[in-house]
Amino acid sequence: MADNKSMEEEMALNSGIAAFEAKHFVRAAELLEPLAEAGNAEAQYRVAIMAQNGLGMVENQLQAYKNMKAAAEAGLPFAQHGLGFMYLEGECVDKDGKKALAWFMKGAEQGLQGSMTTIAMMYQDGNGVEADPEKAREWFHKAGFDEM
């Protein structure tokens, strides 16, 4: 029976992601929230976005942070990037440049170009970190930009 349950969960996840991407957020929330509560990182990431922005559900900063953090800790690169932004902007959590940088680094380590670019911009602008033009250039280069 475990196979049927995992198959049902996979179908619910795929249907929930499809609903999310089609902007059918109420349906996406119905399908993804139980999976997020059960620890599915993909579901947690999308539920975090919906809770943060009040998409298909009442805006809930704590739920957004809890799910984004769980998905980031599970190793999902987009969640690591999302959690970095929460700390960088002070959304759903207190602003913390060091924590933001740490989460962007985790996304960058997994090859996420957006995280690399954000790190470069943080160093370029001194946003959350001490401005460092050399580190900014280095990170822009890692992200695939030759000159910024």
Summary of the structure (lengths in Angstrom):
residues: 148
radius of gyration: 17.0
end to end distance: 55.6
largest distance: 57.3
contacts: 496
relative contact order: 0.09
helix: 73%
strand: 0%
